[in-house]
């Protein structure tokens, strides 16, 4: 009887410029192949990893190009690297909305679900389909010069309008839902998602927002103004930043630190909730609070809950005079 089970396919993306990443990526590819899962790679990354698709058994290794919808037909994307690699993966697979599973070999790795020591269990979870995917709010961004749309792009973390030269301040007017809010002389303005609240938004003094909260964030950077506070608005709101026509400096739009658009005086940047979310794979349902503590190495000694657990682990029945929690 012929096996009619569908072919399982995983796209592997890796930051192949680092030796450690290449080693982990080769191990992941080999593990997936041994379990009968087809592995797709970008052609240049396959070369960096020393993988030759023509020599692979029964066509189990495929190569593709960034412009050829690399995520199409794949059940997920295994991303090996840091948050920058996951942002790149979001860009490459945006049209197919393929779920992204990150293995962190970078620094903080807030977007990643697993660490290097979790590689074996991560592969097992992929094989067993023991994972879920959650949608993360994105931003649709467009730049207008006059009435002409000169650029359109998206962001998972943030869209930031920044001054182009260090010696010149940027003069902007910010707007929410078609109404002017304030004029700032500043270094820039960050428009972020809850997912991006722990990235540039965090460095700029913005609030940390739990990912399940649907909202848009606007945070001025070094603004010379009385009213220059981080703001959280409805997910249905439209944010706009206008570079004043008489400003002495020009600006630049950065989206996720990857895509840039030069901004001339008079440019208008509009930011709204993205029509297409990014899907992130989750292997376990750990609270976001635990992720914050782990990623930022936050001090939590003295927490009453931990004391209660230690007391129970030591077999103390609570009759030592301590008040109940």
LUMDOGU-181393 format. One record per residue: residue in three letters; residue number from 1; x, y, z of N, C-alpha, C, O in turn. Coordinates in steps of 0.05 Angstrom, whole numbers, m for minus. Layout:
<pts>
{ALA NUM {X Y Z} {X Y Z} {X Y Z} {X Y Z}}
...
</pts>
This chain:
<pts>
{UNK 1 {17 m24 0} {0 0 0} {18 25 0} {36 27 16}}
{UNK 2 {12 43 m17} {27 68 m20} {21 87 3} {m2 92 10}}
{UNK 3 {43 98 15} {40 118 36} {30 144 24} {45 157 8}}
{UNK 4 {6 153 32} {m5 177 21} {m2 201 40} {m14 222 36}}
{UNK 5 {14 198 61} {18 220 80} {31 243 67} {49 240 50}}
{UNK 6 {22 268 73} {33 291 60} {62 296 68} {71 288 89}}
{UNK 7 {77 308 50} {105 314 55} {106 337 76} {93 357 74}}
{UNK 8 {123 333 96} {127 353 116} {152 369 108} {173 357 101}}
{UNK 9 {151 395 111} {173 412 101} {177 435 121} {158 448 130}}
{UNK 10 {202 440 128} {210 461 146} {231 478 133} {250 468 122}}
{UNK 11 {227 504 134} {247 523 124} {266 530 147} {257 537 169}}
{UNK 12 {292 527 142} {312 533 162} {327 558 153} {338 559 131}}
{UNK 13 {327 579 170} {341 603 165} {362 607 187} {355 604 210}}
{UNK 14 {386 614 179} {407 616 199} {425 640 193} {429 647 170}}
{UNK 15 {436 651 215} {455 673 213} {483 660 208} {498 657 227}}
{UNK 16 {488 652 183} {511 635 177} {538 649 179} {559 637 174}}
{UNK 17 {538 675 186} {564 689 189} {578 681 215} {601 689 218}}
{UNK 18 {565 666 233} {577 658 258} {582 628 258} {564 613 251}}
{UNK 19 {606 620 268} {613 592 268} {594 575 284} {585 554 276}}
{UNK 20 {587 585 309} {569 570 326} {542 566 313} {530 544 315}}
{UNK 21 {532 587 300} {506 584 286} {507 563 264} {488 547 261}}
{UNK 22 {528 563 249} {531 543 228} {531 514 240} {519 496 228}}
{UNK 23 {545 511 262} {546 484 274} {518 475 283} {510 453 279}}
{UNK 24 {504 493 297} {477 486 306} {458 482 283} {441 464 284}}
{UNK 25 {460 498 262} {443 495 239} {447 468 225} {428 455 218}}
{UNK 26 {472 460 222} {478 434 209} {465 412 226} {453 393 215}}
{UNK 27 {468 413 252} {457 393 270} {426 392 268} {415 370 267}}
{UNK 28 {414 415 266} {384 416 264} {375 405 237} {356 389 236}}
{UNK 29 {389 412 216} {382 401 189} {384 371 189} {367 357 179}}
{UNK 30 {406 361 200} {410 332 201} {389 318 217} {379 297 209}}
{UNK 31 {381 329 240} {361 317 256} {334 316 242} {319 297 244}}
{UNK 32 {327 338 228} {302 339 214} {301 319 191} {281 305 187}}
{UNK 33 {324 316 176} {325 297 154} {323 269 164} {309 252 152}}
{UNK 34 {336 263 187} {334 236 198} {306 228 205} {299 204 206}}
{UNK 35 {289 248 210} {262 242 218} {242 245 194} {218 246 198}}
{UNK 36 {253 246 171} {237 246 146} {224 273 139} {205 273 123}}
{UNK 37 {234 294 150} {223 321 144} {241 334 123} {265 336 126}}
{UNK 38 {229 344 102} {243 358 81} {252 385 92} {237 399 105}}
{UNK 39 {277 392 86} {288 418 95} {293 436 72} {305 429 52}}
{UNK 40 {282 460 74} {287 480 53} {306 502 65} {303 510 88}}
{UNK 41 {325 510 48} {344 530 56} {347 551 34} {342 545 10}}
{UNK 42 {355 575 41} {363 594 21} {389 584 8} {406 573 22}}
{UNK 43 {391 588 m18} {414 576 m32} {441 585 m21} {459 569 m18}}
{UNK 44 {444 611 m14} {470 620 m4} {475 608 24} {498 603 31}}
{UNK 45 {454 605 40} {459 593 67} {465 563 64} {481 553 80}}
{UNK 46 {453 549 46} {460 521 41} {489 519 34} {503 500 43}}
{UNK 47 {499 537 17} {527 537 10} {545 542 34} {566 529 38}}
{UNK 48 {537 561 51} {552 568 75} {553 544 94} {573 540 108}}
{UNK 49 {532 528 94} {531 505 112} {544 480 100} {546 459 113}}
{UNK 50 {552 482 75} {565 460 61} {545 438 53} {553 415 52}}
{UNK 51 {520 446 48} {500 426 41} {494 428 11} {489 449 0}}
{UNK 52 {497 406 m2} {493 404 m31} {467 390 m37} {465 365 m34}}
{UNK 53 {446 404 m45} {420 391 m50} {421 368 m71} {407 349 m69}}
{UNK 54 {439 371 m90} {440 350 m111} {451 324 m100} {446 303 m112}}
{UNK 55 {465 326 m78} {476 302 m65} {458 291 m43} {464 269 m32}}
{UNK 56 {437 305 m37} {420 297 m15} {402 273 m24} {394 272 m47}}
{UNK 57 {397 255 m5} {382 231 m11} {353 238 m17} {339 251 m1}}
{UNK 58 {343 229 m40} {315 231 m48} {304 259 m46} {281 264 m40}}
{UNK 59 {321 279 m52} {312 306 m53} {301 317 m27} {283 333 m27}}
{UNK 60 {313 309 m5} {303 317 21} {313 345 29} {303 357 48}}
{UNK 61 {332 356 14} {341 384 18} {334 400 m6} {341 393 m29}}
{UNK 62 {320 422 m2} {312 440 m24} {326 467 m19} {331 475 3}}
{UNK 63 {331 481 m41} {341 509 m39} {322 528 m53} {308 520 m71}}
{UNK 64 {322 552 m44} {305 573 m55} {319 600 m54} {341 602 m43}}
{UNK 65 {306 620 m64} {316 647 m64} {298 665 m47} {274 658 m45}}
{UNK 66 {308 687 m36} {291 704 m20} {266 714 m34} {246 719 m21}}
{UNK 67 {267 718 m60} {245 729 m75} {224 708 m84} {205 715 m97}}
{UNK 68 {229 683 m77} {212 661 m87} {193 650 m66} {187 626 m66}}
{UNK 69 {183 667 m48} {166 659 m26} {177 634 m12} {165 612 m13}}
{UNK 70 {199 637 2} {213 614 14} {196 599 34} {201 575 39}}
{UNK 71 {176 612 47} {160 598 67} {136 583 55} {123 569 70}}
{UNK 72 {131 585 30} {108 572 18} {110 542 20} {130 530 12}}
{UNK 73 {89 530 30} {88 501 33} {103 490 57} {105 465 60}}
{UNK 74 {114 507 74} {128 499 98} {110 501 123} {94 520 125}}
{UNK 75 {112 482 140} {95 483 164} {105 503 185} {89 513 201}}
{UNK 76 {131 508 184} {142 529 201} {170 536 192} {181 523 174}}
{UNK 77 {180 557 203} {207 566 198} {224 564 223} {217 575 244}}
{UNK 78 {245 548 222} {264 546 244} {286 566 240} {302 565 222}}
{UNK 79 {287 586 258} {305 609 255} {327 605 276} {322 604 300}}
{UNK 80 {352 604 267} {375 600 285} {392 625 285} {404 632 265}}
{UNK 81 {392 639 307} {407 664 309} {395 681 332} {387 670 352}}
{UNK 82 {395 707 329} {383 725 349} {357 737 339} {345 728 320}}
{UNK 83 {349 759 353} {324 772 345} {326 784 317} {306 785 303}}
{UNK 84 {350 793 310} {353 804 283} {347 783 262} {336 789 241}}
{UNK 85 {355 758 267} {349 736 248} {319 731 246} {309 724 225}}
{UNK 86 {305 733 269} {276 729 269} {262 751 254} {243 746 240}}
{UNK 87 {271 776 257} {260 798 242} {264 795 212} {247 801 196}}
{UNK 88 {288 785 205} {293 779 177} {275 757 167} {264 758 144}}
{UNK 89 {270 736 183} {252 715 175} {224 725 172} {209 716 153}}
{UNK 90 {215 743 189} {188 755 186} {186 769 160} {165 769 147}}
{UNK 91 {207 782 151} {207 797 126} {205 777 102} {190 782 83}}
{UNK 92 {221 755 104} {222 736 82} {196 720 79} {190 711 57}}
{UNK 93 {181 716 101} {158 699 100} {132 714 104} {111 702 110}}
{UNK 94 {133 740 101} {109 756 107} {86 749 89} {63 748 99}}
{UNK 95 {91 743 64} {69 737 46} {55 711 52} {32 707 45}}
{UNK 96 {69 692 64} {58 665 69} {49 662 98} {36 642 105}}
{UNK 97 {56 681 116} {48 679 144} {57 653 157} {43 643 174}}
{UNK 98 {80 643 149} {90 618 160} {99 622 189} {114 641 194}}
{UNK 99 {91 605 208} {99 609 236} {130 608 239} {143 593 226}}
{UNK 100 {140 625 257} {169 627 262} {176 616 289} {164 623 310}}
{UNK 101 {196 598 290} {205 586 315} {235 593 317} {251 584 302}}
{UNK 102 {241 610 337} {269 620 340} {285 604 360} {275 599 383}}
{UNK 103 {309 597 353} {329 586 372} {350 608 376} {364 615 358}}
{UNK 104 {351 618 401} {368 642 406} {397 635 409} {405 620 427}}
{UNK 105 {414 646 391} {442 644 393} {454 673 393} {477 677 387}}
{UNK 106 {436 692 399} {445 720 400} {448 729 429} {460 715 445}}
{UNK 107 {438 753 435} {441 764 462} {416 759 478} {412 737 488}}
{UNK 108 {398 779 480} {374 776 496} {355 756 483} {344 738 496}}
{UNK 109 {350 759 457} {333 740 443} {304 740 452} {294 718 458}}
{UNK 110 {292 763 454} {265 765 465} {244 751 447} {224 741 457}}
{UNK 111 {249 750 421} {230 738 403} {233 708 401} {215 694 392}}
{UNK 112 {256 698 409} {262 669 407} {247 653 428} {241 663 450}}
{UNK 113 {241 628 421} {226 611 440} {245 591 454} {238 581 475}}
{UNK 114 {268 586 442} {286 566 453} {315 577 454} {322 595 440}}
{UNK 115 {331 565 472} {359 571 474} {375 548 462} {364 527 455}}
{UNK 116 {402 552 459} {419 532 447} {416 505 460} {416 485 446}}
{UNK 117 {414 505 487} {413 479 501} {386 465 496} {383 441 504}}
{UNK 118 {367 478 484} {341 466 479} {338 455 451} {315 448 443}}
{UNK 119 {359 453 436} {357 445 408} {344 418 405} {326 414 389}}
{UNK 120 {353 398 420} {342 371 417} {312 370 423} {297 358 408}}
{UNK 121 {304 383 445} {275 383 452} {259 399 431} {236 394 427}}
{UNK 122 {272 420 420} {258 436 399} {253 419 374} {231 421 363}}
{UNK 123 {273 404 365} {269 386 342} {247 366 348} {230 360 331}}
{UNK 124 {247 355 372} {227 335 380} {199 347 379} {180 335 370}}
{UNK 125 {197 372 388} {171 386 388} {161 391 359} {137 388 353}}
{UNK 126 {180 397 341} {172 401 313} {162 374 302} {141 373 288}}
{UNK 127 {177 353 307} {170 327 296} {142 318 306} {126 307 291}}
{UNK 128 {138 323 332} {112 314 344} {90 335 341} {67 330 350}}
{UNK 129 {96 357 328} {77 379 326} {67 388 353} {44 395 357}}
{UNK 130 {85 388 372} {78 396 400} {84 425 404} {100 433 420}}
{UNK 131 {70 442 389} {73 471 392} {48 485 383} {30 473 371}}
{UNK 132 {46 510 390} {24 527 382} {35 551 368} {59 557 370}}
{UNK 133 {19 566 355} {27 591 342} {9 614 350} {m16 610 350}}
{UNK 134 {21 636 357} {4 659 365} {10 682 346} {32 687 337}}
{UNK 135 {m12 697 340} {m9 720 322} {1 744 337} {m9 751 359}}
{UNK 136 {20 758 325} {30 783 337} {23 807 319} {27 806 294}}
{UNK 137 {13 827 331} {5 851 317} {29 864 303} {51 865 314}}
{UNK 138 {25 873 279} {46 886 263} {38 914 256} {15 923 262}}
{UNK 139 {55 929 243} {50 956 233} {51 957 203} {70 946 191}}
{UNK 140 {32 970 191} {34 978 163} {43 1007 162} {31 1024 175}}
{UNK 141 {64 1013 147} {76 1039 147} {77 1050 118} {85 1036 100}}
{UNK 142 {70 1075 115} {73 1087 89} {84 1116 92} {78 1129 111}}
{UNK 143 {99 1124 72} {111 1150 71} {99 1166 48} {98 1156 26}}
{UNK 144 {90 1190 54} {79 1208 34} {96 1233 31} {105 1244 50}}
{UNK 145 {99 1241 6} {111 1267 0} {90 1283 m15} {85 1277 m39}}
{UNK 146 {77 1302 m2} {54 1315 m14} {31 1294 m13} {26 1282 8}}
{UNK 147 {18 1289 m36} {m3 1269 m37} {7 1243 m48} {m9 1224 m51}}
{UNK 148 {32 1241 m55} {43 1217 m67} {54 1198 m46} {70 1206 m29}}
{UNK 149 {46 1173 m48} {58 1152 m30} {84 1144 m43} {85 1132 m64}}
{UNK 150 {106 1150 m29} {133 1144 m40} {145 1118 m30} {164 1108 m41}}
{UNK 151 {133 1107 m8} {143 1082 2} {122 1069 20} {107 1083 33}}
{UNK 152 {121 1042 19} {104 1027 37} {119 1003 47} {134 990 32}}
{UNK 153 {117 998 73} {131 975 85} {116 966 110} {93 975 114}}
{UNK 154 {128 950 126} {115 939 150} {136 937 172} {160 941 168}}
{UNK 155 {127 931 197} {145 927 219} {132 908 239} {108 909 243}}
{UNK 156 {148 891 251} {139 874 273} {145 887 299} {128 887 317}}
{UNK 157 {168 899 302} {176 913 327} {168 942 327} {152 951 344}}
{UNK 158 {180 957 309} {175 986 309} {182 999 283} {197 989 266}}
{UNK 159 {170 1023 279} {177 1041 257} {187 1067 271} {171 1079 286}}
{UNK 160 {211 1074 267} {223 1098 280} {231 1119 260} {244 1113 240}}
{UNK 161 {222 1143 266} {230 1167 250} {252 1180 265} {249 1188 288}}
{UNK 162 {276 1182 252} {299 1192 266} {313 1214 250} {310 1216 225}}
{UNK 163 {328 1231 264} {343 1251 249} {366 1237 234} {377 1217 243}}
{UNK 164 {372 1249 211} {392 1236 193} {421 1244 201} {439 1229 195}}
{UNK 165 {424 1267 213} {451 1276 221} {452 1283 250} {432 1293 261}}
{UNK 166 {474 1278 263} {476 1281 292} {473 1310 301} {462 1315 322}}
{UNK 167 {483 1328 284} {484 1356 293} {457 1371 289} {454 1393 298}}
{UNK 168 {438 1359 275} {413 1372 269} {390 1359 284} {387 1334 283}}
{UNK 169 {374 1375 297} {350 1364 310} {328 1362 289} {327 1377 270}}
{UNK 170 {310 1343 293} {287 1339 275} {263 1354 286} {256 1350 310}}
{UNK 171 {250 1370 270} {226 1384 278} {202 1369 266} {199 1366 242}}
{UNK 172 {185 1359 284} {162 1343 274} {136 1352 288} {137 1363 310}}
{UNK 173 {114 1346 276} {88 1347 288} {76 1319 288} {77 1305 268}}
{UNK 174 {66 1310 311} {55 1284 313} {25 1286 314} {13 1305 323}}
{UNK 175 {12 1265 304} {m17 1265 300} {m28 1238 308} {m16 1217 303}}
{UNK 176 {m52 1238 320} {m66 1213 327} {m94 1215 317} {m109 1234 324}}
{UNK 177 {m102 1196 300} {m129 1195 289} {m138 1221 275} {m160 1230 279}}
{UNK 178 {m119 1231 259} {m126 1254 243} {m126 1281 257} {m133 1301 246}}
{UNK 179 {m117 1281 283} {m117 1306 298} {m88 1311 308} {m75 1293 317}}
{UNK 180 {m78 1336 306} {m51 1342 315} {m49 1340 345} {m68 1348 359}}
{UNK 181 {m27 1329 355} {m24 1325 384} {m3 1344 395} {m7 1357 416}}
{UNK 182 {21 1345 383} {42 1362 393} {64 1366 372} {66 1350 353}}
{UNK 183 {79 1387 376} {103 1392 359} {127 1388 376} {129 1398 398}}
{UNK 184 {146 1373 365} {171 1367 380} {195 1373 363} {196 1368 339}}
{UNK 185 {215 1385 377} {242 1384 366} {256 1361 380} {258 1361 405}}
{UNK 186 {265 1341 366} {273 1316 378} {293 1301 362} {300 1309 340}}
{UNK 187 {303 1279 373} {321 1262 358} {305 1242 342} {315 1230 323}}
{UNK 188 {279 1239 348} {262 1220 333} {237 1213 348} {232 1222 370}}
{UNK 189 {222 1195 335} {197 1185 347} {195 1155 340} {199 1147 318}}
{UNK 190 {189 1139 361} {186 1110 357} {156 1103 358} {142 1111 376}}
{UNK 191 {147 1089 338} {120 1078 337} {123 1048 339} {134 1035 321}}
{UNK 192 {113 1036 360} {119 1008 366} {94 991 370} {73 1001 375}}
{UNK 193 {98 965 368} {78 945 375} {83 935 403} {105 940 414}}
{UNK 194 {64 920 415} {70 907 441} {94 888 439} {110 887 458}}
{UNK 195 {96 874 417} {120 857 413} {145 872 414} {165 863 425}}
{UNK 196 {145 896 402} {169 913 401} {173 930 426} {191 946 427}}
{UNK 197 {155 927 445} {157 944 469} {183 939 485} {192 956 500}}
{UNK 198 {194 915 482} {219 908 496} {244 913 478} {266 905 486}}
{UNK 199 {240 925 455} {263 930 437} {270 960 439} {276 971 460}}
{UNK 200 {270 974 416} {277 1002 415} {259 1019 433} {269 1038 446}}
{UNK 201 {234 1013 434} {215 1027 451} {224 1027 480} {223 1047 494}}
{UNK 202 {234 1004 489} {244 1001 516} {268 1019 521} {270 1032 542}}
{UNK 203 {287 1019 502} {311 1035 505} {304 1065 505} {318 1081 518}}
{UNK 204 {283 1073 491} {275 1101 489} {258 1110 513} {249 1133 514}}
{UNK 205 {253 1091 532} {238 1099 556} {208 1093 554} {193 1102 571}}
{UNK 206 {200 1077 534} {172 1070 532} {164 1048 550} {181 1035 563}}
{UNK 207 {138 1043 553} {128 1022 571} {131 994 560} {131 990 535}}
{UNK 208 {134 975 578} {133 947 570} {104 939 569} {89 942 588}}
{UNK 209 {95 928 546} {67 921 542} {66 890 537} {80 880 520}}
{UNK 210 {49 877 552} {46 848 548} {36 842 520} {18 856 510}}
{UNK 211 {46 821 507} {40 817 478} {11 812 472} {3 817 449}}
{UNK 212 {m4 802 491} {m33 798 485} {m49 823 486} {m72 823 478}}
{UNK 213 {m37 845 495} {m51 871 494} {m50 882 466} {m29 884 454}}
{UNK 214 {m73 890 455} {m74 901 429} {m73 931 431} {m92 944 441}}
{UNK 215 {m51 943 422} {m47 972 425} {m24 980 407} {m9 964 397}}
{UNK 216 {m22 1006 402} {0 1018 388} {14 1038 407} {1 1050 424}}
{UNK 217 {40 1040 404} {56 1057 423} {70 1079 407} {78 1075 384}}
{UNK 218 {71 1103 419} {86 1125 407} {104 1137 429} {95 1145 450}}
{UNK 219 {130 1138 424} {150 1147 444} {169 1167 431} {183 1160 412}}
{UNK 220 {170 1192 441} {189 1211 430} {217 1205 440} {221 1194 462}}
{UNK 221 {237 1211 425} {265 1207 432} {278 1234 437} {281 1250 419}}
{UNK 222 {286 1239 462} {300 1264 470} {285 1289 459} {298 1306 446}}
{UNK 223 {260 1291 465} {244 1313 455} {247 1338 473} {246 1335 497}}
{UNK 224 {251 1361 460} {252 1386 475} {224 1398 476} {216 1415 460}}
{UNK 225 {208 1388 495} {180 1397 497} {170 1391 525} {179 1372 537}}
{UNK 226 {150 1406 534} {138 1401 560} {122 1375 559} {124 1359 578}}
{UNK 227 {107 1371 538} {91 1346 536} {106 1328 516} {104 1330 492}}
{UNK 228 {121 1309 528} {136 1290 511} {137 1264 527} {159 1256 536}}
{UNK 229 {115 1251 529} {113 1226 544} {106 1203 526} {93 1207 505}}
{UNK 230 {114 1179 534} {105 1155 519} {74 1153 520} {62 1160 540}}
{UNK 231 {63 1144 497} {34 1142 495} {26 1115 485} {40 1103 468}}
{UNK 232 {4 1105 495} {m7 1079 487} {m35 1085 476} {m52 1096 491}}
{UNK 233 {m41 1078 451} {m66 1085 439} {m80 1059 429} {m68 1038 430}}
{UNK 234 {m104 1063 420} {m120 1040 411} {m108 1027 386} {m94 1040 371}}
{UNK 235 {m112 1000 383} {m101 987 359} {m114 996 333} {m103 992 312}}
{UNK 236 {m137 1010 335} {m150 1020 311} {m141 1048 304} {m148 1059 283}}
{UNK 237 {m124 1060 321} {m115 1087 316} {m95 1088 293} {m82 1068 286}}
{UNK 238 {m93 1112 281} {m73 1117 260} {m54 1138 271} {m62 1160 278}}
{UNK 239 {m28 1131 273} {m8 1150 282} {5 1163 258} {9 1150 237}}
{UNK 240 {12 1188 260} {26 1202 238} {48 1220 249} {45 1232 270}}
{UNK 241 {70 1221 235} {92 1239 242} {98 1255 217} {105 1244 196}}
{UNK 242 {96 1281 219} {103 1299 196} {129 1313 202} {132 1327 222}}
{UNK 243 {148 1311 183} {173 1325 185} {167 1353 174} {161 1357 151}}
{UNK 244 {170 1373 191} {162 1400 183} {178 1409 158} {202 1404 156}}
{UNK 245 {164 1423 141} {176 1432 116} {200 1451 120} {218 1451 103}}
{UNK 246 {199 1466 141} {220 1486 146} {242 1475 165} {259 1491 174}}
{UNK 247 {242 1449 171} {263 1438 188} {290 1440 174} {292 1436 150}}
{UNK 248 {311 1444 190} {337 1447 178} {350 1419 173} {368 1417 156}}
{UNK 249 {340 1399 186} {352 1372 182} {333 1354 167} {309 1358 167}}
{UNK 250 {344 1334 155} {328 1313 142} {325 1289 161} {338 1288 182}}
{UNK 251 {309 1270 154} {304 1248 172} {307 1221 157} {312 1221 133}}
{UNK 252 {304 1200 172} {304 1173 160} {285 1156 176} {283 1157 200}}
{UNK 253 {270 1139 161} {252 1120 173} {265 1093 174} {276 1083 154}}
{UNK 254 {265 1082 198} {276 1055 202} {253 1036 210} {238 1043 228}}
{UNK 255 {250 1013 197} {230 994 204} {244 968 213} {258 955 198}}
{UNK 256 {241 961 239} {254 938 251} {285 939 248} {298 918 250}}
{UNK 257 {296 963 245} {324 965 242} {335 953 217} {360 948 215}}
{UNK 258 {318 946 197} {326 932 173} {321 947 148} {337 947 129}}
{UNK 259 {298 961 146} {290 974 122} {290 1004 127} {279 1013 147}}
{UNK 260 {301 1020 109} {303 1049 113} {290 1064 89} {290 1054 66}}
{UNK 261 {280 1088 95} {270 1106 75} {279 1134 83} {275 1143 105}}
{UNK 262 {292 1148 65} {301 1175 70} {277 1194 70} {259 1191 54}}
{UNK 263 {277 1212 89} {255 1231 93} {264 1259 88} {280 1270 103}}
{UNK 264 {253 1271 68} {258 1299 62} {240 1317 79} {219 1307 88}}
{UNK 265 {247 1342 83} {228 1360 97} {201 1360 83} {199 1360 59}}
{UNK 266 {180 1359 99} {153 1357 89} {142 1329 87} {118 1325 81}}
{UNK 267 {159 1309 92} {150 1281 90} {130 1274 112} {132 1285 134}}
{UNK 268 {111 1257 106} {91 1248 126} {93 1218 128} {92 1204 108}}
{UNK 269 {94 1208 153} {96 1179 158} {71 1171 172} {65 1181 193}}
{UNK 270 {56 1152 161} {31 1142 173} {35 1113 182} {46 1097 167}}
{UNK 271 {26 1108 206} {30 1081 218} {3 1072 229} {m11 1085 244}}
{UNK 272 {m4 1048 220} {m30 1036 229} {m25 1006 234} {m5 995 226}}
{UNK 273 {m45 994 247} {m43 965 251} {m41 950 225} {m55 956 205}}
{UNK 274 {m22 931 224} {m18 916 199} {m41 898 192} {m54 886 210}}
{UNK 275 {m45 895 167} {m67 877 157} {m59 848 161} {m76 830 162}}
{UNK 276 {m33 842 162} {m24 815 164} {m6 811 189} {15 823 190}}
{UNK 277 {m14 795 208} {2 791 232} {26 773 226} {27 760 205}}
{UNK 278 {45 772 244} {67 753 244} {60 731 264} {52 737 286}}
{UNK 279 {65 706 257} {58 684 274} {84 673 287} {103 666 273}}
{UNK 280 {85 673 314} {107 663 329} {100 636 342} {79 634 354}}
{UNK 281 {118 617 340} {113 590 351} {119 591 381} {139 603 389}}
{UNK 282 {102 578 396} {107 575 425} {108 545 432} {90 530 424}}
{UNK 283 {128 537 447} {132 510 455} {120 504 482} {113 481 489}}
{UNK 284 {116 525 498} {104 522 524} {90 548 531} {96 569 519}}
{UNK 285 {72 547 550} {56 570 556} {66 585 581} {51 590 600}}
{UNK 286 {91 591 582} {103 606 604} {92 634 605} {89 647 583}}
{UNK 287 {85 645 628} {75 673 630} {96 692 619} {120 688 622}}
{UNK 288 {87 714 608} {105 735 598} {122 746 621} {145 755 616}}
{UNK 289 {111 747 645} {126 756 668} {152 740 671} {173 751 676}}
{UNK 290 {150 714 668} {173 696 671} {193 702 649} {218 701 653}}
{UNK 291 {183 708 625} {202 715 603} {217 741 609} {241 742 603}}
{UNK 292 {203 760 619} {216 785 627} {238 781 647} {261 791 644}}
{UNK 293 {232 766 668} {251 760 689} {275 746 678} {298 752 684}}
{UNK 294 {271 726 661} {293 710 650} {310 726 631} {334 725 632}}
{UNK 295 {297 740 612} {312 754 591} {328 778 602} {350 783 593}}
{UNK 296 {316 792 622} {329 815 633} {344 809 659} {355 827 672}}
{UNK 297 {343 784 667} {356 775 692} {348 793 715} {365 804 730}}
{UNK 298 {322 796 719} {311 814 739} {313 802 767} {308 778 770}}
{UNK 299 {319 818 787} {321 808 814} {294 803 826} {277 822 827}}
{UNK 300 {288 779 835} {262 773 847} {265 759 874} {246 748 885}}
{UNK 301 {290 760 885} {294 748 911} {276 762 932} {273 787 931}}
{UNK 302 {266 747 950} {248 758 970} {219 756 963} {201 763 979}}
{UNK 303 {213 747 939} {185 744 931} {172 723 949} {183 701 953}}
{UNK 304 {149 730 960} {135 713 979} {129 685 967} {130 665 981}}
{UNK 305 {123 685 942} {116 659 929} {139 640 930} {136 616 934}}
{UNK 306 {164 650 925} {187 633 926} {192 622 954} {199 599 957}}
{UNK 307 {188 640 974} {191 631 1002} {171 609 1009} {178 590 1023}}
{UNK 308 {147 612 999} {127 592 1004} {135 565 992} {131 544 1004}}
{UNK 309 {146 566 967} {154 541 954} {177 527 969} {177 503 973}}
{UNK 310 {196 543 978} {218 532 993} {209 519 1019} {219 498 1027}}
{UNK 311 {190 532 1032} {180 521 1057} {166 495 1052} {169 476 1068}}
{UNK 312 {150 493 1030} {137 468 1024} {157 446 1017} {155 423 1025}}
{UNK 313 {178 454 1001} {199 435 994} {214 424 1018} {223 401 1017}}
{UNK 314 {216 440 1039} {230 432 1063} {212 416 1082} {221 408 1104}}
{UNK 315 {187 413 1074} {169 398 1091} {158 413 1115} {146 401 1133}}
{UNK 316 {161 439 1115} {150 455 1137} {120 458 1134} {110 465 1113}}
{UNK 317 {105 452 1155} {76 452 1153} {65 480 1159} {40 483 1161}}
{UNK 318 {83 500 1163} {73 527 1167} {68 534 1196} {57 556 1201}}
{UNK 319 {74 516 1215} {68 522 1243} {92 536 1257} {95 532 1281}}
{UNK 320 {107 552 1243} {130 565 1255} {124 595 1261} {142 610 1266}}
{UNK 321 {99 602 1260} {91 629 1267} {90 648 1244} {81 671 1247}}
{UNK 322 {98 640 1220} {96 657 1197} {67 661 1189} {51 642 1190}}
{UNK 323 {60 685 1180} {33 689 1170} {29 676 1144} {49 673 1129}}
{UNK 324 {5 667 1137} {0 655 1111} {2 676 1090} {m4 700 1095}}
{UNK 325 {10 668 1065} {12 687 1043} {m16 694 1034} {m19 710 1015}}
</pts>
